[in-house]
Amino acid sequence: MAQVPDFVSLNGPDNVGKTTHLVRLTGRWDGFQPLGSVHEHDPEPWARVAAGDYARWWFETSTTVELTEMLLVGHAKRAAAREAGCTGLLDRGLPMLLAVATATCVVKDGLTVCEAFKTITGIAGSRATAPNPAEAGRSPAELDNRFSTMTEVRRVAWPAYEDPKWSDPLRFQQGIAGSSWPCSRSTPPGRIRSPKPATARSTCSSGCPPKVSGPATSCSPTPRSSAPCSAAMRACAISGGTSSPSRDAGHRGEEAISVSGRQVALELDDIQRGVLAPRPTPYAATYLVFHIGDRAHGRELMRRASAVVTSAADSVSPSGETWVSVALTSHGLEVLGVPSTSLETFAWEFRQGMAARARALGDDGESSPEHWEAPLGTPDVHVVLTAVAPDPERLEAAIDRARPAYEQLTGVTAIWRQECYALPTETEHFGYRDGVSHPVVEGSGIAGSNRLETPLKAGEFVLGYRDEIGGIQMPQPETLGRNGSYAAFRKLHQDVAAFRRYLSQAATSPEDEELLAAKMMGRWRSGAPLALSPQHDDPALGADPGRRNTFLYAREDPAGFVTPAGCHIRRANPRDASVAGEVRLHRMIRRGAVYGSPLPDGDLENDGVDRGLMFAFIGAHLGRQFEFVQSQWMNDSVFFGAGDAKDPVAGSHDGSGGFTVPRRPVRRRLPPLPRFVVTRGGEYCFLPGLRALRWLGDLRD
């Protein structure tokens, strides 16, 4: 043997003889050292995970960083076990481990293969300590062939892994994997190649993803959906063909948009106004939560709601100057009698509910669901009604007028209410101007806040339309799912006194305190962005909606010396910055309203008043929008190469991690951060279209 490699790994689908060949290789030369699989070298976490519901941990409750680290730590320990002078034999090497993590990331986070691979290699690059046996120089990006990881995951929905046989970690890893690298020698460690840009090849209008191909990679972006594909969609996915079902567009208030050369109508008259339209300033709002104890009364509530909910096509509300939105939880749909076959077509995050997703969202410690306000996070929450008016008096008058409508329905009970508001200054309790950034949605007729941002596909926010990767997400039946959206409602308590104390203690002067506040947020408190006003606050800029959000990062500030990469606004929307992931797949519509009275200016001690934000996140993809941003961008920093640091303002801090301000010649490290924002409750909801509300009202047993 002219050159003795450090490692040889066998990678491929299950039951093709990998283990048998490793045994045979061991017998052929005494310089081979069998090292086995990763779980054998780091058994404790694998045994702990396998002791519970293994598949659920893998696909639901773990984070992408957590499961990838578990694979990489085992790989590092396995590599370290190689004896000097020996060639280690690896049962599934690094390419297959990355393929497993990438495939799982696609399923968990709703990413395309290329985006998931970029995320996983970003984690590997910053976390892995093992050498990289680059098996024959093959790129792990080459996933999509007949025996590929993605083929296996696409064809086998994750619940199939609930079979008891998958409780064994090695067998589970074999089952979910299946990348087709042959037995090969290692080459010297080298940097893993990232996929090159791909080009669309074909699109299936039934909702299948477009086939994508490009140099060194052949990927098939898979839109997130918990529902199995229809037979037609599966056939199209296998054949790569294109189908073009026609749809009549005879609806009032339609906006025509061009997708793949065809005109698609956005049915504004059937979309709730609260999905697309920004709220006025100032305004007062209330959230009302209802429990349905009688199915017939619940259906009647839906019928009455359909008459008062305003559509996105209407400039005048049926309720005067008060705007009303109605949303339902998964439990609410079930109580109304929506068939289980229909419920199964909704996003599985929605079906689980926000409380069940707490770990992925960073809702731990005092933010964990056991500390939430009752009844939030429980099966008792069925309907969430949001009302908005220009002032509290008109809001209360409208609610008084509506109260008999639901109080007469003895089977419907109001069980929770939260008052909130937006001041003319648009500031929240930490003192920053809020509600500055709004994406532009193709076909909505509503301008975005950043003139440099290309309009996003309607399917990113409204169900039943094509999204950024060409897929169509739509619960069934179409009457129920089309023109709806998902919403994540959150009640977030703000510890204003702690935030003020932190800035005061970390700063060297009042001016430095304001600069630190701006560096943590990415904007001065007036709303003026550091990107446009790096040296000082500019209140006139902050008050100008036409200028204050029109900027990018890549050209002027790629390293984050002006707007730190870890600040709040750059995490929430990295724009064109170089990060792991495709930013346009993670954009959301955010709505925030303040609750509770302000802490008096200058006070550094808590006065015992509950104050904070009622936040609503709206989008068509709970997994790859809201949950991805919360877990990967707000509560981790792998996506821009900064380890496990969290968002300095809204992150789930435990007092162990600080914040770094990039600076020349020496960066500035701030003290460890306490948790400034605590989750007090939340719900995942479905915002039906107006026709869907009537359909729910007309359900029969």
C-alpha positions as CSV (number, residue, x, y, z in Angstrom):
1,M,0.0,0.0,0.0
2,A,1.9,3.1,-1.3
3,Q,0.0,5.5,0.9
4,V,-1.7,4.5,4.1
5,P,-4.8,6.6,4.8
6,D,-5.8,7.7,8.3
7,F,-9.3,6.5,7.8
8,V,-11.5,4.5,5.4
9,S,-15.3,4.9,5.7
10,L,-18.1,3.0,4.2
11,N,-21.2,5.0,3.4
12,G,-24.5,4.0,1.8
13,P,-28.1,2.8,2.3
14,D,-29.0,0.1,4.7
15,N,-28.5,-3.6,4.0
16,V,-25.9,-3.2,1.3
17,G,-23.1,-4.9,3.2
18,K,-21.1,-2.0,4.8
19,T,-20.6,-3.8,8.1
20,T,-19.7,-7.1,6.4
21,H,-17.1,-5.4,4.2
22,L,-15.6,-3.7,7.2
23,V,-15.2,-7.0,8.9
24,R,-13.6,-8.4,5.8
25,L,-11.2,-5.5,5.5
26,T,-10.1,-6.0,9.1
27,G,-9.2,-9.5,8.3
28,R,-7.1,-8.6,5.2
29,W,-4.6,-6.4,7.0
30,D,-3.6,-6.0,10.6
31,G,-3.1,-2.3,10.1
32,F,-6.8,-1.7,9.9
33,Q,-8.5,-0.7,13.1
34,P,-12.3,-1.0,13.2
35,L,-13.8,2.0,14.9
36,G,-17.5,1.3,14.4
37,S,-20.2,3.9,14.6
38,V,-20.4,7.2,16.3
39,H,-22.8,6.2,19.0
40,E,-20.4,3.6,20.3
41,H,-17.9,6.3,21.2
42,D,-20.3,8.6,22.9
43,P,-23.0,6.3,24.3
44,E,-24.4,8.4,27.1
45,P,-26.5,10.9,25.0
46,W,-27.6,8.2,22.5
47,A,-28.8,6.0,25.4
48,R,-30.6,9.0,27.0
49,V,-32.3,9.9,23.7
50,A,-33.2,6.3,22.9
51,A,-34.8,5.8,26.3
52,G,-37.7,8.0,25.3
53,D,-39.5,8.6,22.1
54,Y,-36.5,8.5,19.8
55,A,-38.1,9.6,16.5
56,R,-40.0,12.5,18.2
57,W,-36.8,13.8,19.7
58,W,-35.0,13.5,16.4
59,F,-37.6,15.3,14.3
60,E,-39.4,17.5,16.8
61,T,-38.1,18.4,20.2
62,S,-34.3,18.6,19.4
63,T,-32.8,21.6,17.7
64,T,-30.8,21.2,14.5
65,V,-27.7,22.3,16.3
66,E,-28.3,19.8,19.1
67,L,-28.7,16.7,16.9
68,T,-25.9,17.7,14.6
69,E,-23.5,18.2,17.6
70,M,-24.4,14.8,18.9
71,L,-23.3,13.3,15.6
72,L,-20.2,15.4,15.4
73,V,-19.1,14.8,19.0
74,G,-19.4,11.1,18.4
75,H,-17.4,11.4,15.2
76,A,-14.7,13.4,16.9
77,K,-14.3,10.8,19.7
78,R,-14.3,8.0,17.2
79,A,-11.5,9.7,15.3
80,A,-9.5,10.3,18.5
81,A,-9.7,6.5,19.2
82,R,-7.5,5.7,16.2
83,E,-4.2,4.3,17.2
84,A,-1.0,5.7,15.7
85,G,0.0,4.0,12.5
86,C,-3.4,2.4,11.9
87,T,-6.1,3.1,9.4
88,G,-9.4,3.6,11.1
89,L,-12.4,1.9,9.6
90,L,-15.5,4.0,10.0
91,D,-19.0,2.6,9.7
92,R,-20.6,5.7,8.2
93,G,-18.1,8.5,7.8
94,L,-18.5,12.3,7.9
95,P,-20.2,12.7,4.5
96,M,-23.0,10.3,5.6
97,L,-23.3,12.0,9.0
98,L,-23.6,15.3,7.3
99,A,-26.1,13.8,4.9
100,V,-28.2,12.5,7.8
101,A,-28.1,15.9,9.5
102,T,-29.0,17.7,6.3
103,A,-31.9,15.4,5.5
104,T,-33.2,15.8,9.0
105,C,-32.8,19.6,8.8
106,V,-34.9,19.6,5.7
107,V,-37.7,17.8,7.4
108,K,-37.4,19.6,10.8
109,D,-36.8,23.1,9.6
110,G,-38.6,23.1,6.2
111,L,-35.4,24.1,4.2
112,T,-34.3,23.2,0.8
113,V,-31.5,20.7,0.5
114,C,-28.9,23.3,-0.4
115,E,-29.9,25.6,2.4
116,A,-30.0,22.8,4.9
117,F,-26.6,21.6,3.8
118,K,-25.2,25.1,4.2
119,T,-26.6,25.3,7.7
120,I,-25.2,21.9,8.7
121,T,-21.7,22.6,7.3
122,G,-21.8,25.9,9.1
123,I,-22.4,24.0,12.3
124,A,-19.7,21.5,11.5
125,G,-17.2,24.1,10.6
126,S,-17.6,25.9,13.9
127,R,-18.2,23.0,16.2
128,A,-16.4,19.9,14.9
129,T,-12.9,19.1,16.2
130,A,-12.4,15.9,14.2
131,P,-10.3,15.7,11.1
132,N,-12.3,15.6,7.9
133,P,-11.9,12.4,6.0
134,A,-13.0,13.8,2.7
135,E,-13.9,10.3,1.3
136,A,-12.5,10.3,-2.3
137,G,-13.1,14.1,-2.5
138,R,-16.8,13.6,-2.9
139,S,-18.9,16.6,-1.9
140,P,-21.6,15.8,0.7
141,A,-23.8,18.2,-1.3
142,E,-24.3,15.4,-3.9
143,L,-27.3,14.0,-2.1
144,D,-30.1,13.7,-4.6
145,N,-29.7,10.4,-6.6
146,R,-31.6,7.2,-6.5
147,F,-30.2,6.0,-3.2
148,S,-29.8,9.4,-1.6
149,T,-30.6,10.5,1.9
150,M,-33.2,13.0,0.5
151,T,-34.9,10.3,-1.6
152,E,-35.3,8.1,1.5
153,V,-36.7,11.0,3.6
154,R,-39.0,12.2,0.9
155,R,-40.5,8.7,0.5
156,V,-40.9,7.8,4.1
157,A,-42.7,10.3,6.3
158,W,-41.2,10.6,9.8
159,P,-44.0,8.9,11.7
160,A,-42.9,5.7,10.1
161,Y,-39.9,5.7,12.4
162,E,-42.1,5.4,15.5
163,D,-41.8,1.6,15.1
164,P,-40.1,0.2,18.2
165,K,-37.2,-1.1,16.1
166,W,-36.0,2.4,15.6
167,S,-35.3,2.8,19.3
168,D,-31.9,1.4,18.5
169,P,-29.8,4.4,17.5
170,L,-27.7,2.6,15.0
171,R,-30.7,1.1,13.1
172,F,-32.4,4.5,13.2
173,Q,-29.4,6.2,11.7
174,Q,-29.2,3.5,9.0
175,G,-32.8,3.9,8.2
176,I,-32.9,7.7,7.8
177,A,-29.6,7.8,6.0
178,G,-28.9,6.1,2.7
179,S,-26.3,8.3,0.8
180,S,-24.5,6.4,-1.9
181,W,-20.8,7.0,-1.4
182,P,-18.9,3.7,-2.1
183,C,-16.1,2.4,0.0
184,S,-13.2,4.7,-0.6
185,R,-10.0,6.0,0.9
186,S,-9.6,9.3,2.7
187,T,-7.8,12.2,1.1
188,P,-6.1,14.9,3.1
189,P,-8.5,16.9,5.1
190,G,-10.0,19.8,3.1
191,R,-12.7,22.3,3.3
192,I,-16.1,20.9,2.5
193,R,-17.4,22.4,-0.7
194,S,-20.7,24.3,-0.4
195,P,-23.3,23.8,-3.1
196,K,-23.0,26.2,-6.0
197,P,-26.1,28.2,-7.1
198,A,-28.7,26.0,-8.7
199,T,-31.1,26.8,-11.5
200,A,-34.7,25.8,-11.6
201,R,-35.5,23.2,-14.2
202,S,-39.2,22.3,-13.8
203,T,-42.1,23.2,-11.7
204,C,-45.2,21.2,-10.8
205,S,-48.3,23.4,-10.2
206,S,-49.8,20.6,-8.1
207,G,-47.6,21.8,-5.3
208,C,-44.5,19.7,-5.8
209,P,-41.1,21.3,-5.5
210,P,-39.1,22.3,-8.6
211,K,-36.3,20.1,-9.6
212,V,-33.1,22.0,-9.3
213,S,-29.7,21.2,-10.7
214,G,-26.3,22.8,-10.7
215,P,-22.6,22.1,-10.7
216,A,-21.5,19.7,-8.0
217,T,-25.0,19.3,-6.7
218,S,-28.5,18.1,-7.6
219,C,-31.0,19.2,-5.1
220,S,-34.8,19.0,-4.9
221,P,-36.1,21.8,-2.7
222,T,-38.9,20.3,-0.7
223,P,-41.6,22.6,0.7
224,R,-42.5,22.1,4.3
225,S,-45.8,20.2,4.7
226,S,-47.0,17.7,7.2
227,A,-49.5,16.3,4.8
228,P,-48.6,13.4,2.5
229,C,-48.5,14.3,-1.2
230,S,-51.5,13.4,-3.3
231,A,-51.0,10.6,-5.8
232,A,-50.6,13.2,-8.6
233,M,-48.0,15.1,-6.6
234,R,-46.0,12.0,-5.9
235,A,-46.2,11.0,-9.5
236,C,-45.0,14.4,-10.6
237,A,-42.1,14.3,-8.0
238,I,-40.9,11.0,-9.3
239,S,-41.2,11.9,-13.0
240,G,-40.1,15.5,-12.7
241,G,-43.0,16.4,-15.0
242,T,-45.0,19.5,-15.0
243,S,-48.7,19.8,-14.6
244,S,-50.8,22.9,-15.0
245,P,-54.3,22.6,-13.5
246,S,-56.3,25.7,-14.4
247,R,-58.2,27.8,-11.9
248,D,-60.9,30.3,-12.6
249,A,-60.2,33.8,-11.2
250,G,-63.5,35.4,-10.9
251,H,-63.2,36.9,-7.4
252,R,-63.6,40.5,-6.4
253,G,-60.4,42.2,-5.1
254,E,-57.9,40.0,-7.0
255,E,-54.4,41.2,-7.6
256,A,-52.6,39.6,-10.5
257,I,-49.0,38.5,-10.0
258,S,-46.6,36.7,-12.3
259,V,-45.2,33.4,-11.2
260,S,-43.2,31.2,-13.7
261,G,-44.6,33.2,-16.6
262,R,-48.3,32.6,-15.6
263,Q,-50.7,35.1,-14.1
264,V,-51.9,34.1,-10.6
265,A,-54.7,35.9,-8.8
266,L,-54.3,36.8,-5.1
267,E,-57.9,36.6,-3.8
268,L,-57.8,39.6,-1.5
269,D,-61.5,39.5,-0.8
270,D,-61.1,36.1,0.9
271,I,-58.0,36.9,3.0
272,Q,-58.4,38.4,6.4
273,R,-57.2,42.0,6.5
274,G,-55.1,41.2,9.6
275,V,-52.9,38.9,7.6
276,L,-51.5,41.5,5.2
277,A,-52.4,45.0,6.3
278,P,-50.2,46.9,8.8
279,R,-51.9,48.3,11.8
280,P,-52.6,52.0,12.2
281,T,-50.7,54.3,14.4
282,P,-51.7,55.0,17.1
283,Y,-54.1,52.2,18.0
284,A,-55.6,50.2,20.9
285,A,-56.1,46.5,20.6
286,T,-57.4,43.6,22.6
287,Y,-56.9,39.8,22.4
288,L,-59.9,37.7,23.4
289,V,-59.6,34.0,23.9
290,F,-62.7,31.8,23.7
291,H,-63.4,28.2,24.8
292,I,-66.1,26.3,22.9
293,G,-68.1,24.0,25.1
294,D,-70.9,23.4,22.6
295,R,-70.1,22.5,19.0
296,A,-73.2,24.0,17.5
297,H,-72.6,27.3,19.3
298,G,-69.0,27.3,18.2
299,R,-70.1,26.9,14.6
300,E,-72.6,29.7,15.0
301,L,-69.7,31.9,16.3
302,M,-67.8,31.2,13.1
303,R,-70.9,32.3,11.0
304,R,-71.2,35.5,13.0
305,A,-67.4,36.1,12.8
306,S,-67.5,35.8,9.0
307,A,-69.8,38.8,8.9
308,V,-67.6,41.1,10.9
309,V,-64.1,40.1,9.8
310,T,-62.6,42.5,7.3
311,S,-61.0,41.3,4.1
312,A,-57.7,42.5,2.6
313,A,-59.7,44.0,-0.3
314,D,-61.9,46.3,1.8
315,S,-60.8,49.8,2.6
316,V,-63.7,50.2,5.0
317,S,-64.4,47.8,7.8
318,P,-67.9,46.4,8.5
319,S,-67.2,47.4,12.1
320,G,-66.4,51.0,11.3
321,E,-62.9,51.9,12.3
322,T,-62.4,48.7,14.2
323,W,-60.6,45.8,12.5
324,V,-61.3,42.3,13.7
325,S,-59.4,39.0,13.0
326,V,-60.4,35.5,14.0
327,A,-58.0,32.6,14.5
328,L,-58.4,29.1,15.7
329,T,-56.1,26.6,17.4
330,S,-55.8,23.0,16.4
331,H,-58.0,22.1,19.4
332,G,-60.5,24.6,18.2
333,L,-60.8,23.1,14.7
334,E,-61.2,19.7,16.3
335,V,-63.9,20.9,18.6
336,L,-65.8,22.4,15.7
337,G,-65.8,18.9,14.1
338,V,-63.2,19.3,11.3
339,P,-62.4,15.7,10.2
340,S,-59.2,14.2,11.4
341,T,-58.2,13.6,7.7
342,S,-58.4,17.3,7.2
343,L,-56.5,18.2,10.5
344,E,-53.7,15.9,9.4
345,T,-53.0,18.2,6.4
346,F,-52.1,21.1,8.7
347,A,-48.6,21.9,9.7
348,W,-47.5,19.5,12.4
349,E,-46.1,22.4,14.5
350,F,-49.6,23.9,14.5
351,R,-51.2,20.5,15.5
352,Q,-48.8,20.2,18.4
353,G,-49.3,23.7,19.7
354,M,-46.8,26.2,20.9
355,A,-46.4,24.8,24.4
356,A,-45.3,21.4,23.0
357,R,-42.6,23.3,21.0
358,A,-41.2,25.2,24.0
359,R,-37.8,23.6,23.9
360,A,-37.2,24.4,20.2
361,L,-38.4,28.0,20.8
362,G,-36.1,28.5,23.8
363,D,-39.0,28.7,26.2
364,D,-37.2,27.3,29.2
365,G,-36.7,28.3,32.8
366,E,-39.1,31.0,33.8
367,S,-40.3,31.0,30.2
368,S,-41.4,27.4,30.2
369,P,-45.1,26.5,29.7
370,E,-45.6,25.5,33.4
371,H,-45.1,29.2,34.2
372,W,-47.4,30.6,31.5
373,E,-50.6,32.4,32.3
374,A,-53.6,30.2,32.3
375,P,-55.2,29.1,30.0
376,L,-52.5,29.9,27.4
377,G,-50.8,26.8,26.1
378,T,-53.6,24.4,27.2
379,P,-56.3,22.6,25.1
380,D,-58.9,25.0,26.5
381,V,-57.9,27.7,24.1
382,H,-60.0,27.3,20.9
383,V,-60.5,30.8,19.3
384,V,-58.4,33.9,19.4
385,L,-60.2,37.1,18.4
386,T,-58.1,40.3,17.8
387,A,-59.7,43.7,17.6
388,V,-57.9,46.9,16.7
389,A,-59.3,50.5,16.9
390,P,-57.8,54.0,16.8
391,D,-58.3,54.5,20.6
392,P,-59.4,52.6,23.7
393,E,-62.8,54.2,23.8
394,R,-63.8,53.2,20.3
395,L,-62.3,49.7,20.9
396,E,-64.4,49.2,24.0
397,A,-67.5,50.5,22.3
398,A,-67.1,48.0,19.5
399,I,-66.5,45.1,21.9
400,D,-69.6,46.2,23.9
401,R,-71.6,46.0,20.6
402,A,-70.2,42.6,19.8
403,R,-70.5,41.1,23.4
404,P,-74.2,40.1,23.1
405,A,-73.3,38.1,20.0
406,Y,-71.1,35.7,21.9
407,E,-72.6,36.0,25.4
408,Q,-75.9,34.8,23.9
409,L,-74.0,31.6,22.8
410,T,-73.9,29.9,26.2
411,G,-71.7,27.2,24.7
412,V,-68.9,29.7,24.0
413,T,-67.0,31.3,26.9
414,A,-64.5,34.2,26.9
415,I,-61.7,32.8,29.2
416,W,-58.8,35.3,28.7
417,R,-58.3,38.9,27.6
418,Q,-55.3,41.1,27.1
419,E,-55.4,44.8,26.4
420,C,-52.6,46.4,24.5
421,Y,-51.8,49.5,22.5
422,A,-49.4,51.4,20.2
423,L,-48.4,54.9,21.1
424,P,-48.0,57.7,18.5
425,T,-44.2,57.3,19.0
426,E,-44.5,53.6,18.2
427,T,-42.1,52.8,21.0
428,E,-42.0,49.7,23.2
429,H,-41.0,49.5,26.9
430,F,-37.3,49.2,26.3
431,G,-37.6,52.6,24.5
432,Y,-37.1,51.6,20.9
433,R,-39.4,52.5,18.0
434,D,-41.1,49.2,17.0
435,G,-42.9,48.0,13.9
436,V,-40.3,49.5,11.5
437,S,-39.8,46.6,9.1
438,H,-42.5,45.1,6.9
439,P,-41.9,42.8,3.9
440,V,-43.6,43.4,0.6
441,V,-45.9,40.6,-0.4
442,E,-46.3,40.0,-4.1
443,G,-49.9,40.8,-5.2
444,S,-51.0,42.4,-1.9
445,G,-50.9,45.9,-3.2
446,I,-49.3,47.0,0.1
447,A,-45.8,48.6,0.0
448,G,-43.0,47.1,2.0
449,S,-40.7,49.2,4.2
450,N,-37.5,48.4,2.4
451,R,-37.4,49.7,-1.2
452,L,-34.3,47.5,-1.9
453,E,-36.1,44.2,-1.0
454,T,-37.6,42.2,-3.9
455,P,-41.2,41.3,-3.2
456,L,-41.7,37.9,-1.6
457,K,-44.0,35.3,-3.1
458,A,-47.5,35.3,-1.8
459,G,-47.2,31.7,-0.7
460,E,-44.7,32.7,2.0
461,F,-47.6,34.3,3.9
462,V,-50.9,33.1,2.4
463,L,-51.8,29.4,2.0
464,G,-52.7,28.1,-1.5
465,Y,-50.1,30.1,-3.5
466,R,-46.6,29.4,-4.7
467,D,-43.9,30.3,-2.2
468,E,-40.2,31.1,-2.7
469,I,-39.2,27.5,-3.6
470,G,-42.2,26.9,-5.9
471,G,-44.2,24.8,-3.5
472,I,-47.9,25.3,-2.5
473,Q,-48.9,24.8,1.1
474,M,-52.6,24.3,1.6
475,P,-54.6,22.3,4.2
476,Q,-57.5,20.3,2.9
477,P,-60.2,20.7,1.8
478,E,-59.3,23.7,-0.4
479,T,-62.2,25.7,0.8
480,L,-60.8,25.5,4.3
481,G,-57.1,25.9,3.6
482,R,-56.9,28.4,0.7
483,N,-56.3,32.1,1.6
484,G,-55.6,31.2,5.2
485,S,-52.4,31.7,7.1
486,Y,-50.7,30.7,10.3
487,A,-50.1,33.0,13.3
488,A,-47.9,32.6,16.4
489,F,-49.2,34.8,19.2
490,R,-46.8,35.5,22.1
491,K,-47.2,37.4,25.3
492,L,-43.7,38.6,26.2
493,H,-42.9,40.2,29.6
494,Q,-40.1,42.8,29.5
495,D,-37.9,43.3,32.5
496,V,-37.3,47.0,31.8
497,A,-35.5,47.7,35.0
498,A,-33.0,44.9,34.4
499,F,-32.4,46.1,30.9
500,R,-31.7,49.7,32.1
501,R,-29.4,48.5,34.8
502,Y,-27.4,46.3,32.4
503,L,-26.8,49.3,30.0
504,S,-26.0,51.6,32.9
505,Q,-23.4,49.2,34.4
506,A,-21.8,48.3,31.1
507,A,-21.5,51.9,29.7
508,T,-18.9,54.5,30.5
509,S,-21.2,57.5,30.1
510,P,-24.8,58.4,29.1
511,E,-23.7,58.7,25.5
512,D,-22.0,55.3,25.6
513,E,-25.2,53.9,27.1
514,E,-27.2,55.0,24.1
515,L,-24.5,53.6,21.7
516,L,-24.6,50.2,23.5
517,A,-28.3,50.2,23.3
518,A,-28.1,50.9,19.6
519,K,-25.4,48.2,19.0
520,M,-27.6,45.6,20.8
521,M,-30.7,46.5,18.8
522,G,-29.1,47.6,15.5
523,R,-31.1,50.8,15.7
524,W,-31.0,53.9,17.8
525,R,-34.1,54.3,20.0
526,S,-35.6,56.7,17.6
527,G,-35.7,53.9,15.0
528,A,-32.8,55.3,13.0
529,P,-30.7,52.3,11.9
530,L,-26.9,52.2,12.6
531,A,-26.5,51.2,8.9
532,L,-27.6,54.8,7.9
533,S,-26.6,56.7,11.0
534,P,-23.6,54.9,12.6
535,Q,-22.2,57.7,14.8
536,H,-25.2,59.3,16.4
537,D,-29.0,59.1,16.6
538,D,-31.0,60.8,13.9
539,P,-34.6,61.2,15.1
540,A,-35.8,62.7,11.8
541,L,-34.5,59.6,10.0
542,G,-36.1,57.3,12.6
543,A,-39.5,59.0,12.0
544,D,-39.3,58.7,8.2
545,P,-40.9,55.4,7.1
546,G,-39.6,56.0,3.6
547,R,-35.9,56.0,4.6
548,R,-35.5,54.3,8.0
549,N,-35.6,50.7,6.7
550,T,-34.1,51.1,3.2
551,F,-30.6,49.6,3.6
552,L,-28.6,46.4,3.1
553,Y,-25.5,44.9,4.7
554,A,-23.3,43.0,2.2
555,R,-21.7,45.8,0.4
556,E,-21.1,48.4,3.1
557,D,-20.9,46.4,6.3
558,P,-20.2,42.7,5.7
559,A,-18.3,42.1,8.9
560,G,-20.7,44.0,11.1
561,F,-18.5,46.8,12.3
562,V,-21.4,49.2,11.9
563,T,-24.4,46.9,12.6
564,P,-23.2,43.9,14.6
565,A,-24.1,40.6,13.1
566,G,-25.4,39.5,16.5
567,C,-27.7,42.5,17.1
568,H,-31.4,42.0,17.2
569,I,-32.5,43.4,13.9
570,R,-29.7,41.7,11.9
571,R,-30.6,38.4,13.5
572,A,-34.3,38.8,12.8
573,N,-33.6,39.7,9.1
574,P,-30.0,39.4,7.9
575,R,-31.1,40.9,4.6
576,D,-28.3,40.3,2.1
577,A,-25.6,39.4,4.6
578,S,-23.6,36.2,4.2
579,V,-25.2,33.7,6.6
580,A,-26.0,30.0,6.6
581,G,-29.4,29.8,5.1
582,E,-31.5,31.5,2.5
583,V,-32.9,34.6,4.2
584,R,-35.9,34.9,1.9
585,L,-37.2,31.6,3.2
586,H,-37.4,32.9,6.8
587,R,-39.1,36.2,6.4
588,M,-42.2,36.9,8.5
589,I,-44.8,39.5,9.0
590,R,-44.5,40.8,12.6
591,R,-47.1,42.7,14.6
592,G,-46.3,44.1,18.1
593,A,-48.4,45.9,20.6
594,V,-47.4,47.1,24.1
595,Y,-49.3,46.0,27.2
596,G,-48.9,47.4,30.7
597,S,-48.0,50.9,31.8
598,P,-44.4,52.2,31.2
599,L,-41.8,52.2,33.9
600,P,-41.1,55.8,34.8
601,D,-38.0,57.3,33.1
602,G,-34.8,56.8,35.0
603,D,-36.2,54.1,37.4
604,L,-33.7,51.2,37.7
605,E,-35.8,49.1,40.1
606,N,-38.8,46.9,39.2
607,D,-42.2,48.4,40.3
608,G,-44.1,45.1,40.1
609,V,-46.1,46.0,37.1
610,D,-46.5,43.4,34.4
611,R,-45.5,45.1,31.1
612,G,-44.3,43.8,27.8
613,L,-45.3,43.0,24.2
614,M,-48.1,41.1,22.6
615,F,-46.5,39.8,19.4
616,A,-48.1,38.1,16.4
617,F,-45.9,36.4,13.7
618,I,-47.8,35.7,10.5
619,G,-46.6,33.3,7.7
620,A,-47.4,30.2,5.8
621,H,-44.6,28.1,7.2
622,L,-44.4,27.9,11.0
623,G,-41.4,25.6,10.9
624,R,-39.0,27.4,8.5
625,Q,-40.2,30.9,9.4
626,F,-41.1,31.4,13.1
627,E,-39.5,28.4,14.6
628,F,-36.3,28.6,12.5
629,V,-35.7,32.2,13.3
630,Q,-36.4,31.6,17.0
631,S,-34.1,28.6,17.4
632,Q,-31.4,29.2,14.8
633,W,-31.1,33.0,14.5
634,M,-32.4,34.4,17.8
635,N,-31.0,31.7,20.2
636,D,-27.9,30.6,18.3
637,S,-25.1,32.2,16.2
638,V,-23.8,29.4,14.2
639,F,-25.5,30.9,11.1
640,F,-23.0,33.7,11.0
641,G,-20.1,31.9,12.6
642,A,-20.3,33.1,16.2
643,G,-21.0,29.9,18.2
644,D,-23.8,29.7,20.6
645,A,-24.3,33.4,21.5
646,K,-27.9,34.6,21.7
647,D,-29.9,37.7,20.7
648,P,-28.7,40.3,23.2
649,V,-32.3,41.8,23.7
650,A,-34.7,38.9,23.2
651,G,-32.6,35.8,23.6
652,S,-33.2,33.0,26.2
653,H,-30.2,34.0,28.3
654,D,-29.1,32.3,31.5
655,G,-26.5,34.8,32.7
656,S,-23.6,32.9,31.1
657,G,-23.2,34.5,27.7
658,G,-22.4,38.1,26.8
659,F,-22.4,40.3,23.7
660,T,-19.5,41.3,21.5
661,V,-19.4,44.6,19.7
662,P,-17.1,44.4,16.7
663,R,-14.5,47.2,16.8
664,R,-11.1,48.1,15.4
665,P,-8.5,47.4,16.6
666,V,-10.0,45.5,19.6
667,R,-13.6,44.2,19.8
668,R,-15.6,45.1,22.9
669,R,-17.0,42.4,25.1
670,L,-20.0,43.2,27.3
671,P,-20.8,41.4,30.6
672,P,-22.9,38.3,30.7
673,L,-26.6,38.9,29.8
674,P,-29.6,38.2,32.0
675,R,-32.9,37.3,30.4
676,F,-34.7,40.5,29.6
677,V,-37.7,39.0,27.9
678,V,-39.8,36.2,29.5
679,T,-42.5,34.3,27.6
680,R,-45.8,34.4,29.6
681,G,-47.8,32.4,27.1
682,G,-48.6,31.8,23.4
683,E,-50.5,29.9,20.9
684,Y,-50.2,28.6,17.3
685,C,-53.3,29.5,15.3
686,F,-54.8,29.2,11.9
687,L,-56.3,32.4,10.3
688,P,-59.0,31.1,7.9
689,G,-60.1,32.9,4.9
690,L,-63.6,34.4,5.0
691,R,-65.1,31.5,2.9
692,A,-63.4,29.1,5.3
693,L,-65.1,30.8,8.3
694,R,-68.5,30.2,6.6
695,W,-67.5,26.6,5.8
696,L,-66.7,26.1,9.5
697,G,-70.0,27.6,10.4
698,D,-71.8,25.2,8.0
699,L,-70.2,22.0,9.3
700,R,-72.6,19.2,10.2
701,D,-72.0,16.1,12.2
